[in-house]
Amino acid sequence: MSVVRGGWRTKVVEGTCDVSGRRGQSARKLEGGRASWGQRMAQDTTVPKLNFEYWLNKAVEWGQTTTLQSQQDVCLHLPKLQEFLQQIYETLKHMNSVAAIQRFPLIGQLLGRLCWNPFVIGYDESQKTLIWCLCCLYSSEPQSPVELKANSWIRTLLCHLLSSSPWGSKEADTSNFISVLGYTSEDYYEKLVENMVLSLVTQLRGNRLTGFNIQGRISADRVYTVSLFCVPLITLPDLTPLLEALLTHHGSKSQEVLSSEFLEAVNEAFLRKKIAVSESAVFSLWLRHLPSLEKATLDLLERLISNQTTSLEEVVCIIKDSLLPKASCYPAIFRIVDDIFKNAVLETDGAPKVMLIIQVFTQCFVQAHQNDNKQHKFPLKAYFPHRHLPLVIALLKHPFDLPATFWSQHLKHISDMLKAAVEDEIIRSYADLFETWYLFVHFGEWIDIAAEQVLKSGSKSSDALLWLLAFYYNPYNENHQRIQTMVETRAVCDHLKMLFSHTTLSITDLEAAASRMTDTTQPCTKHLIRHLLISFLLFSSGGHKIAREFVSHITEARDATHEIFASLIRTAYRLNHFGEKNQRTINDPLLRILMEVKCLKPAAVLQPAFHNHHLQQQHSLFYV
């Protein structure tokens, strides 16, 4: 398929196909702009070494004496100290924790001493600025014991700052008060965090029990600050209700009220299974933050492509576990996910595993849509916009919603409509033709059934089914390539039909068909003949007896191995989940062939030239 689908890539670039995937490119440009701006800010914002040493000496001096004179000295310097802390924060927020420590080796000593000074944390916004500075020093993914210890120290300081009275009650007095109440310090702080989270959640969600909505009482600036404060604490289980409340909170204004750092951190923690939040919170995250949705989709593709499985059930589990099929019930999410899949097809020249992922994802999405109990939901046809609506409706019908005796007739109906759509005068560009072909790609289960039915059907429907298969493997019909493909595969199909009912077969019987596959110069014709041969081996009366030996004979090429493997696991999944009369006859040889192909399959076969970081840079570049 590389030649034909490589042609797609060139032609679609030359055509016009404006899709919402362009927003992903814009988002990344915006993020890149922010990053470079942040780096310049970090370089331009200077904290003179002399000033840093001055304030560190002051902090040491204030901590050693508690005389009236020292207290007066603290109060005298508080305004300038707050300016200095704000300057420190403006520098730190554009750095990671490692760079910050390298720039300011003594930053921990300074902040630690100031956090325990009641006059400092009680003055104006100094306490808030100290919290922000500590958040900047927190390592979201600590790589060493030193970073782990630093994170623990930061959490201790944050708990202290959150529990400190603005009037600076002494720690000893606080401990005595806790003891009188009959609590340990751990119980007290745990309850304190719980109450703080509950209070914030109540403000964010409003008092729904009494019917009053108090969302207006919390300002957008405060919501932003709270979200930023949560970044280093996201993986704490006690904070989960607050995370969900933030993700589902929408201010009165149209612009985003949550910090991008918070949204990215929550998405990363969810993808790495470090937090457990509700599905509605995850969906809200992806709806409000495009980069998070893109990252989740790319992460799923990366995992599936690198996964070396012999079971489609495992692929289904990974896809469902990502929550993306359920989230795609929101049309806005579906369009973005589908655009990324579309670009993956173009980027990999239609690699078989990418095609398989799209087809399985579509099945999972359709199932999720059917199980969605929302009173008002979009019809399935709305997710696949196409000018030929009857074609969409026909493709959406699952094969096993029809009796097997009707499959050939339904496939002929699909073939006739696809042919009419392709030959429609309205389709004038390669981009339009690609969209029609890509719509068909989503419903790959019909392709496998067509390859089976074409060997069983009569001559009238056989022509239509053969055209359908030829279109799937060769949609780009320049110089009448598809017609040539049909001529070459017709001879193979007729030969296999004659052998279909034979109970005793040998490799020699199939050599004529195999030789046509090796002799043809058209890659798409090779793919189609190979598909017909695999269907023959699995569903004919005697094919399963020679299947293992014959598959070994035709899996010399790397792409052939993977293509056959993908076809086999699709068939195994179809039989296991929906069953057919000849299932027992097929299953045993099918499993043996799967194991044989698995042994033949090179490690890289299931990993086409597609990588997460590369697609992140490229995925909107094919559309102009």
N, C-alpha and C positions, 0 to 999 in steps of 0.2 A: 504493500500500500504506500510505500515511501514516495514512489514517483508521482502517483496520482495525488496523494494528499499533500505532498510537497508542492504540487501545482496549486492546490487550494491556498496554501499559505501565500504564494506569490500573487495569485489572482485576487484574493480578498484584500491584500494590501493595496493593489491597484484600484480596486473597486471602492464603493462607498458603503460603509456599514457602521453607522454611528450608534453605539450602544452605551449603556450605563457603566460598562467597565471602565470607560474613560475617567469616571470619578475616582477610581482607585489610583490611577496615575496622578491625578491632580492632588489627591490626598497625600501620596508619597512625596510629590514635589513640595507640598506645603510642609510636611514633616521634615523633609531635607532642609528646607529653608529655615525652619525653626532651629534645627540642630546647628547649622552653620552660624546663625545669628547668636545662638547660645554660646558657641565656642568663642565668637568674637567678644561677647560680653564678658566671658570668664577671663579673657586675656586683657580686656580694656579696664575692667574693674580692679583697681589696685588697693590692697590693704597694706600700707607701709609697715615694714618690719618694726620700725621704732614704735609706732602706735600699738602694735600687737604686744610687744614686750612691756609697754607702759601699762596696758590694761591687765596683763597677766600679773605684773608686780602688784598692782592695786588690788586684784582679787585675792592674792596671797596675804597682803597686808590686812585687808578687811576681815579675812577669815581667822586671823591670829588674835585679834583684839576685839573686845565688845564694849569698849568705853564709849562715853557720850561723844567724845571728839571723833572717834572712828565712824560712828553712826552718822554724825553730821557730815563727815567727809564723803560717805557713800551717797547721802542725799544730794550733796552739792554736785556730784559727778553723774548722777543718774541720767539727765538729758543727753549729755555727750556720750555716755555709755550706750544708751539706746540707739543713737545714730551709728555708733561703731558696730553694734550687733547687727543692725539692718544692713550695713555695708558688708559685713562678713556673710550674711545670708545671701545677699545678691550675688556674691562670688561663688558660694558653695552650691547654689541651686543649679548651676551649669556644669557641675563636676560629679563624677561618681565618687564613692567613698574612698577608694584607693588614691585617686588624684588629690582629693581634699587633704588626706593625711600627709601626702608627699609635699603639698604646698604649705600646710600648716601643721608641722609635727607636734606642736604643743596645744592644738585646738581642744583636745580632750581635757587637759588640765584646766584651761580657761573656762570652758563651758561647765565642767563639773563643779568648780568652785562657785561660779555664779548661780548655778541652779539651787545651791543650798543656802544662798544668801536671801533672807526673807525680804529685805529692802529692795533688792533687785527684781525679784519675781513679783513683787507687789506694785511695781511702778508701771503705770500706763500699759503699753503693749510689750514690755520686755519679756514677760512670761511666754507670750505667744511666739515671739521671735526666737527665743531659746528653743522652744519645741520644734520650730521649723528647722533650725540649724541642726538639731539632733536627728531629725528625720533625714536630712541630707547625708548624714554620716552613716546611716543605717544601711547595711549590705543586704539587698533583697535575696541574693544567692551567695552566702558566705562560702569561701573556698578554703579557708584555713582555720586552725584553732584560734588564732589571734582575732580573726574577723568574728568568729562565733562568740568569743569572750566580749568583744566590743559591742556586739548586738545585745548581749545580756546586760551589759552595763548601761547601754542606752535605754533599754526597756525599764530598768530600775529608775533611771532619772525621769523618764516620761511618767511612770506611775506616781513618782513623788510630786512632779509638777501638777499633775491632774488632781492630786488629793490635797495640795497645799492651799491653805486659806490665803486669800488676798491680803490679809492683815499680818500674815507671817507668824502663825502659832508655832511654838517650838516643838520639835520632834518628840521630845520627852513628854510634853503635855499631851500630844496626840496619842502616844503609846499608852499613857495612863488612862486616858479617856476610853480607848478601845478596851483595855483590861476591865474597867469598871462595867462596861456593857456586856462583858463575858465573851468577847470574841478574841480570836488570835489576829495578828496583823494580816495573815494570809486571807482569813475569812473577810476581814474588813475591806481590804483592797479589792477582793473578788466581788463583794457586794457593791462596792463603790463603782466599779467598772460596769457591773450589770445595771445599776440605776442610771448611770450616765448614758449608756447605750439605749435604755428604755426611754429616757427623757428625749434624746435626740430622735429616736424612731417616732415617738408620739408627735413631735413637732413637724417631722417630715411628712408623715402620713395623714395627720389631722385626726381629730376625735370622731371617728366614724360611728362609734356606739351612740353618741348623743345627736348625731346628725350635723354637727358643726364641722366646718372645714377651716382649720387654722393654718393652712399652708402659707397664707399670706404673712404670717407672723415671723417667718424665718426668711431672712434676706438671701438673695442669690450669692452675695459675697460670703456670707457665713456658710452656706452650703458648699461653696467652692473650697473654703478653708477647711471645713470638716473632711471633705473628700481627700484633700492633700495630706491632712494629718493622718488619715487612715492608711496611706501607702505602705509605710514600714510595718504596719500591724495587721495587714490583710489576712494572714494565715492564722491569726488567733481565733479559735472557735467562738469565743464570747462576742466577737465583733460581727459575726455573720448576719444577725438581724439588721444591724446598721448598714452593712454592705447592700443588703437587699432593698432596704428603704431608700438608700441613695440612688441605686440603679433604677428604681421605679418612680423616683421623684422627678417631676418636671415643673420648672418654674413658670411664672406667668409670662416670661419673655420667650421669644423664639430661639435665642442663642443658647448654647450648651452651658449649663450651670456647674457641671462637674469638671474637675481637672483632667486633662488628657493623661497625665501620669497615673492617676487613680484608675481610669478606665483600662489603660494598657496593663497595669499591674493586676487588676482583677481578672482580665482575660488570660494573662499568662498563668496565673495561679490556677484558674479553672482548667486550662489545657493540660497543665502538669499534675492535675489531680491533687492539688494542695489545699483546695477548699471545696466545700459542698454547699452550693447555693441552689435555690429553686430554679426550675426551668423558666418560669416567667421572668426572673431576674436576668438570666442569661440571654433570653430573647430580647429583653429591653436593652441590654448592653449592646448587642449586635445591631439593633435597630437605630441606636443613637450614635454609634461609633463605628464608622465604616472600616478603619484600619484593623479593628479587632475582629470584625467579620471576615475580612480578607485573610488575616493571619490564621484564624480558625480553619478556614477552607483549605489554605495552602498546607497547614499542618496535617490535616486529614489526608490530602493527596500524598504528601511525603510519606506518611506512615503506611498507607496502602501500597504505594509503589515499592517501598523497601521491604514490605512484608512478603515472606516466601511461604505461602500456604498451599495446601492441596485441597482446601475446603472453602467453598463459597460461603458456607455458614459463618466462618470466622470473619470473612470480609463484611458480611451483613452485620455481625455483632459490632465490629469496629465503627461502621458507618452509623448505626443506630446510637451507639454509645456517645458519639460526638454531639448528639442533639441537633445536628444540622438538618436532617430530614424533617423533624418536627418544626424547627424554626422556619423552614422554607414554606410552611403554610402561610407565612406572611409574604405576599407577592414581592415586596421590596427586597426581602432577603433572598428569595428564590432567584430573582433576576441577577443579583450579584454573584451568587454561587454558580449559577448556570453560565454566566459570562466567564468566570474563572475556568470552569471546565472546558468551555469552548476554546479558550486560549491555550489550555493544556493540549487539546487535540491538535491545534495548529503548531504549537511549539514542538510536539513530539512526532509530527507527521502522522498522526493517527495510530500511535503505538497501541497494540492489542490490549495491554493492561489498562491503559487510560480509557479506552472505549468500554472495557468491561466495568470499570469503576463507575462511569457515567450511567451505564445501563442498570447496575445494581442500585445505585443511589436513586435513580428514578423510580424503581420498584419500591424502595423504602419510603420515598416521599409520597407516592400515591397511596401506600398503605397508611401512612401517618395522616394524610388528608382525609381518608375514609374514616379513620378512628377519631378524628377531631369532632368533639361534641359541641362546638360553638354554634349558637343559634344562627348567626349570620356569618357565612363564610363564602369565599369566592368559589365558583365552579371550577373543576379541574381544567377545563378548556381555556380558562382565563390565564393560566400559567404558561401556555404554549401558544402565543399569538401567531396566527398564520392566516393568510387571506383565504386559504381553502379549509374552512372550518369542518366540513364533513370528514376530511382526512384526519384531522386532530382527534375527532370523536372516535373514528374507527381504530386509530392506533392506541387510544386510551383503553379500549376494551381488552381485558386480560384474556389470554388464550384459554384459560381454564374456567372462564365464565361462559364458554361456548362448548357444545359437544364436539368431540374430536372429529366427528364426521363433517362438521361445518368449517373446519380450519381452512381447508383448501379453498372453499368458496369465499371465506372472509379475506384470505390473503390475495385472492384474485381481485376482490373489491378494492383493497388497499393499493395493489399494483396499478389498477386502472386509474385510480385517483392521483397517485403519485406521478404516473406518466402524463396525465392531463395537466398537473401542476407544473411539471418540468417543461412541458411543451407550450405552456401558457405564454401568450404574447407579452403579458405584464412582466414576466421574469426576463429582464434584459441584461442583468449583470451577473458576474460570477458570485458576487456577494449574496444575491437573491437565491441563486441555485444552491449555494453553500448552506443557507438558512434552511432550505427545504430538506436537504440531505441530513443536516444536523438534527432536525426534528425527528427524522426517521431513526437516527442513531440511538436516541433515548430508549427506544422500545426494541432492544436487541433480541428479546425472547422470540419475536416474530421471525427474525432472521434464521434462527436455528430450526424453527418449525418449518419454515419455507424450504430449507435445505433437505429436510426429511420428506416433506410432502411432494416435492418436485420429482422424487424417485418413485412415488406411489400413484401420482395423479394421472389423469388422461391427457391427451395431447393439447386440448383447448386451454385448460388451466395451467398446464405445464409451461407453455410459452410465457404466460403472465408471471408465473413464479420465477422462471429463469430471468426474465427482465428485472424483477424485483431484486434478485440476488446480484445481478450484474450492476444495477444502479448502486447498491450498497458498496460494492467493491470498486466501482468505476463510475462515480457520479459525473466526472469531468469528461465529456464526450467529444473533445476536440478531435478532428480527423476521423470521426466515426469509430473511436476506440471501443466504445461500449458495444456497438454492433459486431465488431470483430470478436470481442469477448464472448458474446452470445453464440456466434457461429462455432467457435472453438469448444465451448463448454457444452453445446447441444450434442455434439458427437459423443462426448464423455458421458453425458446424462443418458442418452439412448443406450449406450453400452452397459451402463450400470443397471438400468431398468430391466434389461434382458436377464441379468444375473441375480436380480433382487430376490426371487423366490427359490433360488438354488440352495439346497441344504448342504451341499458339499462344494467347497471352493478351494482354490490354490492361489498362491501368489502370482502364478503365471496368468491367471484369469484377469488380474487387475493391472498387468504390466502395460497394456495398451493405454489405459487411462493415465497411469503414472508417467508414461513417456510423453504424453501430450503436455503434462504439467512441467516437465523438465525442458521440453523443446520450445515452448512458447517464449516470446520475448517480452510479453506484457506481464508485469508483476501482479496486476489485479486479476488476470486470468489464472495465474498460479494459485492465488489465495482462494479463488472461487472453486477451482478443481479440487484443491486440498480439502475444503469444507465439504464438498460433495462426497469425497472418498471417506472422510471420517463418519459422516451420516450413514453412508452405505455399510461400513463396518459395524456400526452400532445397531442398526435397525433392520438390516436384511436377514434372511433366514439363516445363512451360513457365514456371514461376515465376521461374527464375534469369534469364530474358531481360528481365524487367521489374523485377527486384529493386532495382537501384540507383535507378531513377526512383521506385519506390513507397516505398522507405525514406526518400528525401528528402521525400516527400509527408507522411509520418506522424511525422517527427522534429522537429516545431515546438516541442513542449514539452520543457523541460530534462530532466525525469525520464524522458521517453520516449527521449531520445537515449542516456542512460546505460544504461537498461534494455535497449535494442536492442544497444548495444555489448557489454554483458556477455553477452547471449545469443549473439552472433556469435563472441566469442573462446572461449566454452565449446564451441561447435560445432566451431570450427576445431581446437581442442585434441583433441577426441574423434576427429575424422577423421584428424588427423595421427598420432595415437598408436595408434589401434586399427583405423582403416580400414574402409571399407565398399565395396560394389560400385559405388556411384554416386559415389565420392569424386572422380574426375576431373571429372565433370559439375558438382560442387558447388564444388570448391576455387577455381577461377578467379573466378567471380562473387562468392564469399564474400570473397576477398581484396580485390576491387574495392569491395565494400560496406564492408568494414572501413576502408579508406582514406577512403571518402566520409564515413562516420560520424565518423571521427577528425577530419576537417576541420570537420565541423559541430559537434563536441563542444566546449562551453565549457570553459575551464581548470578551473573549479570543479566540473564535473560529477562527476569522480572523487573529489571530496573532500566527502563529506557532513558534516553538522554534528557532527563527532566529533573530539575532540582529546585527546591523551595526558594532559595535565595535568588536563583537565576530568574525564575518566573516572577518573583516579586518585582524585579526590575523591568521585565518584558511584558507583563500580562495585559497591558492596554496598548501596546505599540503596534498591533496588527491592524488597528482600525484608524482610518484617516478620514 
